[in-house]
Amino acid sequence: MINLPFIERAHEAFKVQDFEGALKYYTIELNKDKENITIMNNIGFIHYFTYHLKEAKEFFSRVVQIDEDDQIGWFGLFLVARKQKDTNLERMCLFKVYQINDLPFDMLLENIDSFLNN
């Protein structure tokens, strides 16, 4: 893994749930490309999985501010809102996820339980 570019190191670390390593490498990449919503979404999910919900919400919010049609950003924000019991935000995000419909809505809903149990 040492010879891999930082972004690939980040992806590999994320896959094996080395969230600290993934966050380190994603942050390096984000500093080079400050508007990269894919990296921001990944960092948001790292914060979500490590129970740093405030930080996760900040990253997902930033994503949807940059691209209001980013379904993954809205889905991440939905998950955070659900954990924080913010029903207004939860409903708004769920509506946006459904409205955008890049990924099949049913597929996202099937995966909610696995995200919410983390």
Residue pairs with C-beta under 8 A, 6 or more apart in sequence:
1 9
1 12
4 12
6 25
6 28
6 29
7 25
7 26
7 29
7 39
9 21
9 25
10 21
10 22
10 24
10 25
10 26
10 29
10 39
10 42
11 22
13 19
13 20
13 21
13 22
13 24
13 25
14 22
14 26
14 42
14 46
17 49
19 46
19 49
19 50
22 42
22 46
23 43
23 46
26 39
26 42
26 43
26 46
27 43
29 36
29 39
30 36
30 39
30 40
30 43
33 39
35 66
37 63
37 66
37 67
37 70
37 73
40 59
40 60
40 62
40 63
40 66
40 73
41 59
41 60
41 63
41 70
41 72
41 73
41 76
43 59
44 55
44 56
44 59
44 60
44 63
44 73
44 76
44 80
45 56
45 76
47 53
47 55
47 56
47 59
48 56
48 76
48 79
48 80
48 83
48 115
48 118
49 118
53 80
53 83
53 84
56 76
56 80
57 77
57 80
57 81
57 84
59 76
60 73
60 74
60 76
60 77
60 80
61 77
63 70
63 72
63 73
63 76
64 70
64 73
64 74
64 77
64 96
67 73
68 96
69 100
69 102
70 100
71 96
71 97
71 100
71 101
71 102
71 103
71 108
72 103
74 93
74 96
74 97
74 100
75 93
75 97
75 108
77 89
77 93
78 89
78 90
78 93
78 94
78 97
79 112
79 115
79 116
81 87
81 89
81 90
81 93
82 90
82 116
83 116
97 105
97 108
98 105
